[in-house]
C-alpha cells in the first residue's frame, strides 16, 4: 500500500484526496502477489535512472512488476517531471502544479537508453495541462534524441490525451514513434469518478487520428478492470477500439494505491482475463495481453516483436 506523503518531505502526495473518507481495502488473492525487488539487476537499473536524474512510472505509479522488469533492465521512463496536473482517482503519481520543463531531459533520456542497451524503449509522461501544447514538442524532442543516441532502438510512447490542445498531438505523431499508446483506462460510465479530467471519446479519437495521419504506426490502448465495470461494457470498449483501428489491447487488474484512492470492487480471476483475451482476439486486434498483472509496458519489447509478426502475417493473407 503506497503512502499519501511525498517521499521528499511531509507534503501531501495527493492533496486533493486528503479530505476523502478511507475506501475499503480488499485482501489480495494469491495470483496478484509479487516479491519485493532485491536483485542485482534491479539495483543496477535503479542506479542508472538515479544517475541520469530521470523519473520512471514504474516507481511513481507503484507498478507491481518493477522487480521483474528492472532485473531485465527494462524501465519505463516518465518525462516532463514527476507531478501531474490531473487527479485521477486510480493513480499514485504525485498531483499538483509541475515545475518548468527540463530542456536537457531529452538528451539524458537518449543517453540512458543507449547506456542501458535497450532494443525497445517505452516513454510516458505526466499530464501537463499547464503547457500550451500539453508537452507535445517535448515528447517529440525525446523521440528525436533517442533516434540520435540509440538509432537501433524501437520507440513506444504512452501519451497524455492533449485535451483542449488543438492539433498538438500531431507534433508527436509526426515524430514517428513505432508504437503510439494512450490508455482509455476504464469504461465510459466510470469516467466521472475514475478519470474525471479526461473525456472517453476524445481519447478514442486521439488514437483514431494516429491511424489517419500515419497508418504505419502501431496504436495501443489499455484497460483496468475490477473497478465495477461489467463484461458487456468491456466488450463495448473493445468494439469502440476496433472502430478506431487500435492494434493492441492490454487488460490488467486495478490495484488500489492507498485507502484514499478508488476502491477495488473485486479481483478479476485469471480465467476471466483469459476469456477477455479470447473475445478481444475474435474482434480483430493484432495483439492482446490480458492478465492480472498486465500493464501497458509489461514485456513491451517481446510484445512489439509479436506485434510486427502479426502485422506481417495479416498482410501476407491479403
C-alpha positions as CSV (number, residue, x, y, z in Angstrom):
1,X,0.0,0.0,0.0
2,X,1.6,3.2,-1.1
3,X,1.9,6.3,1.0
4,X,0.0,9.5,0.7
5,X,3.0,11.6,1.6
6,X,5.8,12.8,-0.7
7,X,8.9,10.8,-0.2
8,X,11.0,14.0,-0.2
9,X,9.2,15.6,2.8
10,X,5.9,16.0,4.5
11,X,4.0,17.5,1.6
12,X,0.8,15.6,0.7
13,X,1.4,13.5,-2.4
14,X,-2.3,13.8,-3.3
15,X,-3.6,17.0,-1.7
16,X,-6.9,16.7,-3.4
17,X,-7.5,13.3,-1.7
18,X,-6.7,14.3,1.8
19,X,-10.3,15.0,2.8
20,X,-11.8,11.9,1.4
21,X,-13.1,9.1,3.6
22,X,-11.0,5.9,3.5
23,X,-12.2,3.3,1.0
24,X,-12.4,-0.4,1.8
25,X,-9.3,-2.5,1.2
26,X,-9.7,-6.0,-0.2
27,X,-7.2,-8.7,0.6
28,X,-5.1,-9.6,-2.5
29,X,-5.6,-13.1,-3.8
30,X,-2.6,-15.3,-4.4
31,X,-2.3,-14.6,-8.1
32,X,-1.8,-10.9,-7.6
33,X,1.1,-11.0,-5.0
34,X,4.7,-10.3,-6.0
35,X,8.0,-10.4,-4.2
36,X,9.8,-7.3,-3.2
37,X,12.6,-6.3,-5.7
38,X,16.1,-7.2,-4.5
39,X,18.1,-8.5,-7.5
40,X,21.4,-7.1,-8.6
41,X,19.9,-6.2,-12.0
42,X,17.2,-4.2,-10.2
43,X,19.8,-2.2,-8.3
44,X,21.8,-1.6,-11.4
45,X,18.7,-0.2,-13.2
46,X,17.9,1.9,-10.2
47,X,21.4,3.4,-10.2
48,X,21.2,4.2,-14.0
49,X,18.0,6.0,-13.6
50,X,19.1,7.9,-10.5
51,X,22.4,8.9,-12.0
52,X,20.6,10.4,-15.1
53,X,18.2,12.2,-12.8
54,X,15.2,10.7,-14.6
55,X,11.8,9.6,-13.3
56,X,10.1,6.3,-14.0
57,X,6.4,5.4,-14.0
58,X,7.5,2.1,-12.5
59,X,8.3,3.8,-9.2
60,X,5.9,6.8,-9.3
61,X,2.8,4.6,-10.0
62,X,3.9,1.7,-7.8
63,X,3.9,-0.9,-10.5
64,X,3.8,-4.5,-9.2
65,X,6.1,-5.7,-11.9
66,X,9.0,-3.4,-11.1
67,X,11.2,-6.1,-9.7
68,X,10.9,-8.4,-12.8
69,X,11.2,-5.6,-15.3
70,X,14.1,-3.8,-13.7
71,X,16.0,-7.0,-13.2
72,X,15.9,-7.2,-17.1
73,X,16.9,-3.5,-17.3
74,X,13.5,-2.6,-18.7
75,X,12.3,0.7,-17.2
76,X,9.5,2.9,-18.4
77,X,10.9,6.5,-18.3
78,X,8.5,9.2,-17.3
79,X,9.3,12.6,-18.8
80,X,8.2,16.2,-18.0
81,X,8.6,15.9,-14.3
82,X,7.0,13.8,-11.5
83,X,4.0,15.9,-10.8
84,X,0.7,15.6,-12.8
85,X,-1.9,18.3,-13.3
86,X,-4.7,15.7,-13.3
87,X,-6.1,14.0,-10.2
88,X,-7.4,10.6,-11.4
89,X,-8.8,8.6,-8.5
90,X,-6.8,5.4,-9.5
91,X,-3.3,6.9,-10.0
92,X,-0.5,7.2,-7.5
93,X,1.6,9.7,-9.4
94,X,2.0,12.9,-7.5
95,X,-0.5,15.7,-8.2
96,X,-0.1,19.4,-8.2
97,X,1.4,22.2,-10.2
98,X,4.6,21.0,-12.0
99,X,7.8,22.9,-12.4
100,X,9.1,24.2,-15.8
101,X,10.2,21.7,-18.4
102,X,13.8,20.5,-18.3
103,X,15.3,21.3,-21.7
104,X,18.2,18.9,-21.1
105,X,15.9,15.9,-20.4
106,X,15.7,14.7,-24.0
107,X,19.5,14.4,-24.2
108,X,19.6,12.5,-20.9
109,X,16.8,10.1,-21.9
110,X,18.6,9.3,-25.2
111,X,21.9,8.7,-23.5
112,X,20.3,6.5,-20.8
113,X,18.5,4.4,-23.4
114,X,21.8,3.9,-25.2
115,X,23.6,3.1,-22.0
116,X,21.0,0.5,-21.0
117,X,21.3,-1.1,-24.4
118,X,17.6,-1.2,-24.9
119,X,16.2,-2.6,-28.1
120,X,12.8,-1.3,-27.3
121,X,12.0,1.6,-25.0
122,X,8.8,2.9,-23.5
123,X,8.4,6.6,-22.7
124,X,5.5,8.0,-20.8
125,X,4.7,11.3,-19.1
126,X,2.6,13.1,-16.6
127,X,-0.3,15.2,-17.8
128,X,0.9,18.8,-18.4
129,X,-2.4,20.8,-18.8
130,X,-0.3,23.8,-17.8
131,X,1.6,23.8,-21.1
132,X,0.1,25.3,-24.3
133,X,0.9,22.2,-26.3
134,X,0.4,19.7,-23.4
135,X,4.1,18.8,-23.7
136,X,3.8,17.6,-27.3
137,X,7.0,19.3,-28.5
138,X,9.0,17.9,-25.6
139,X,7.7,14.4,-26.4
140,X,8.9,14.9,-30.0
141,X,12.3,16.1,-28.7
142,X,12.7,13.0,-26.6
143,X,11.9,10.8,-29.6
144,X,14.5,12.6,-31.7
145,X,17.1,12.3,-29.0
146,X,16.6,8.5,-28.8
147,X,16.8,8.2,-32.5
148,X,20.1,10.0,-32.4
149,X,21.7,8.3,-29.4
150,X,20.2,4.8,-29.8
151,X,19.3,4.5,-33.5
152,X,18.6,0.8,-33.4
153,X,16.0,1.1,-30.6
154,X,12.3,1.0,-31.4
155,X,10.2,3.6,-29.5
156,X,6.9,3.2,-27.8
157,X,5.2,6.2,-26.3
158,X,2.4,6.3,-23.8
159,X,1.0,9.8,-24.0
160,X,-1.5,12.1,-22.3
161,X,-4.7,12.9,-24.2
162,X,-3.7,16.5,-25.2
163,X,-7.2,17.6,-24.3
164,X,-8.0,21.1,-25.4
165,X,-4.6,21.5,-27.0
166,X,-5.7,21.8,-30.6
167,X,-3.6,19.9,-33.1
168,X,-0.7,19.5,-30.7
169,X,-0.9,15.7,-30.8
170,X,0.1,15.9,-34.5
171,X,3.6,17.0,-33.4
172,X,4.0,13.7,-31.5
173,X,2.5,11.6,-34.3
174,X,4.8,13.3,-36.9
175,X,7.9,12.4,-34.7
176,X,7.1,8.8,-35.8
177,X,7.3,6.6,-32.7
178,X,6.9,2.9,-33.6
179,X,4.0,2.5,-31.1
180,X,1.6,5.2,-30.1
181,X,-0.1,4.2,-26.9
182,X,-2.8,6.1,-25.0
183,X,-4.8,4.3,-22.4
184,X,-8.6,4.6,-22.2
185,X,-8.2,3.1,-18.7
186,X,-11.9,2.3,-18.0
187,X,-15.4,2.2,-19.4
188,X,-17.3,5.4,-20.3
189,X,-19.7,5.1,-17.4
190,X,-16.9,5.3,-14.8
191,X,-15.0,8.2,-16.3
192,X,-16.6,10.8,-14.0
193,X,-15.4,9.0,-10.8
194,X,-12.2,7.4,-12.1
195,X,-10.8,9.7,-14.7
196,X,-12.7,13.0,-14.2
197,X,-10.2,15.2,-16.1
198,X,-10.5,13.2,-19.3
199,X,-13.1,12.5,-21.9
200,X,-13.6,9.0,-23.3
201,X,-14.4,9.9,-26.8
202,X,-11.6,12.4,-27.0
203,X,-9.1,9.7,-26.0
204,X,-10.7,7.3,-28.6
205,X,-10.5,10.0,-31.3
206,X,-6.8,10.7,-30.5
207,X,-5.9,7.1,-31.3
208,X,-8.0,7.1,-34.4
209,X,-6.2,10.3,-35.5
210,X,-2.8,8.5,-35.3
211,X,-4.0,5.9,-37.8
212,X,-5.4,8.5,-40.1
213,X,-2.2,10.6,-40.1
214,X,0.3,7.7,-40.2
215,X,-1.2,4.2,-40.8
216,X,2.3,2.6,-40.3
217,X,2.3,3.4,-36.6
218,X,1.0,0.8,-34.3
219,X,-1.7,2.0,-31.9
220,X,-2.2,0.6,-28.5
221,X,-4.5,1.2,-25.5
222,X,-5.2,-0.3,-22.1
223,X,-8.0,-1.0,-19.7
224,X,-8.1,-1.6,-15.9
225,X,-10.7,-4.0,-14.6
226,X,-12.0,-4.6,-11.1
227,X,-13.5,-1.1,-10.8
228,X,-17.1,-2.1,-11.1
229,X,-17.4,-2.3,-14.9
230,X,-19.5,-5.1,-16.5
231,X,-18.3,-7.6,-19.0
232,X,-20.7,-6.1,-21.5
233,X,-19.2,-2.7,-21.0
234,X,-15.7,-4.0,-21.5
235,X,-16.8,-5.7,-24.8
236,X,-18.3,-2.4,-26.0
237,X,-15.0,-0.6,-25.3
238,X,-13.3,-3.4,-27.4
239,X,-15.7,-2.6,-30.3
240,X,-15.0,1.1,-29.9
241,X,-11.3,0.5,-30.0
242,X,-11.5,-1.6,-33.1
243,X,-13.6,1.0,-34.8
244,X,-10.7,3.4,-34.1
245,X,-8.3,1.0,-35.7
246,X,-6.4,0.2,-32.5
247,X,-4.0,-2.7,-33.0
248,X,-3.0,-3.8,-29.4
249,X,-5.2,-4.1,-26.3
250,X,-3.9,-4.6,-22.8
251,X,-6.1,-5.5,-19.9
252,X,-4.9,-5.7,-16.3
253,X,-6.2,-5.7,-12.7
254,X,-6.7,-2.3,-11.0
255,X,-4.7,-2.2,-7.7
256,X,-5.6,0.4,-5.1
257,X,-2.5,2.6,-4.2
258,X,-4.0,3.9,-0.9
259,X,-7.2,4.0,1.1
260,X,-7.9,7.5,-0.4
261,X,-7.9,6.2,-3.9
262,X,-10.8,4.4,-5.7
263,X,-11.6,1.1,-4.2
264,X,-11.0,-2.3,-5.8
265,X,-14.6,-3.6,-6.3
266,X,-13.3,-7.1,-7.0
267,X,-10.3,-9.1,-8.1
268,X,-10.9,-10.5,-11.6
269,X,-9.8,-14.1,-11.8
270,X,-7.2,-15.4,-14.3
271,X,-9.9,-17.4,-16.1
272,X,-11.9,-14.2,-16.7
273,X,-8.8,-12.5,-18.1
274,X,-8.3,-15.4,-20.4
275,X,-11.9,-15.0,-21.6
276,X,-11.4,-11.3,-22.3
277,X,-8.3,-12.2,-24.3
278,X,-10.2,-14.7,-26.4
279,X,-13.1,-12.2,-27.0
280,X,-10.7,-9.4,-27.9
281,X,-8.8,-11.6,-30.4
282,X,-12.0,-12.6,-32.1
283,X,-12.8,-8.9,-32.6
284,X,-9.6,-8.4,-34.7
285,X,-6.9,-6.9,-32.5
286,X,-3.4,-7.8,-33.8
287,X,-2.3,-8.5,-30.3
288,X,-4.0,-8.8,-26.8
289,X,-2.3,-9.0,-23.4
290,X,-4.8,-9.8,-20.7
291,X,-3.8,-11.0,-17.2
292,X,-4.0,-9.7,-13.6
293,X,-0.5,-8.2,-13.7
294,X,-0.6,-6.9,-17.3
295,X,0.4,-3.3,-17.5
296,X,0.9,-1.0,-20.5
297,X,4.7,-1.5,-20.8
298,X,4.9,-5.0,-19.2
299,X,7.0,-7.2,-21.6
300,X,6.7,-4.4,-24.2
301,X,9.8,-5.5,-26.1
302,X,8.6,-9.0,-26.6
303,X,5.1,-7.7,-27.4
304,X,6.5,-5.4,-30.1
305,X,8.2,-8.2,-31.8
306,X,4.9,-10.2,-31.7
307,X,3.0,-7.1,-33.0
308,X,5.2,-6.8,-36.1
309,X,4.9,-10.5,-36.8
310,X,1.1,-10.3,-36.5
311,X,1.0,-7.4,-39.0
312,X,3.3,-9.3,-41.4
313,X,1.1,-12.3,-41.2
314,X,-2.1,-10.2,-41.7
315,X,-0.6,-8.5,-44.8
316,X,0.5,-11.9,-46.2
317,X,-3.1,-13.1,-46.1
318,X,-4.4,-10.3,-48.2
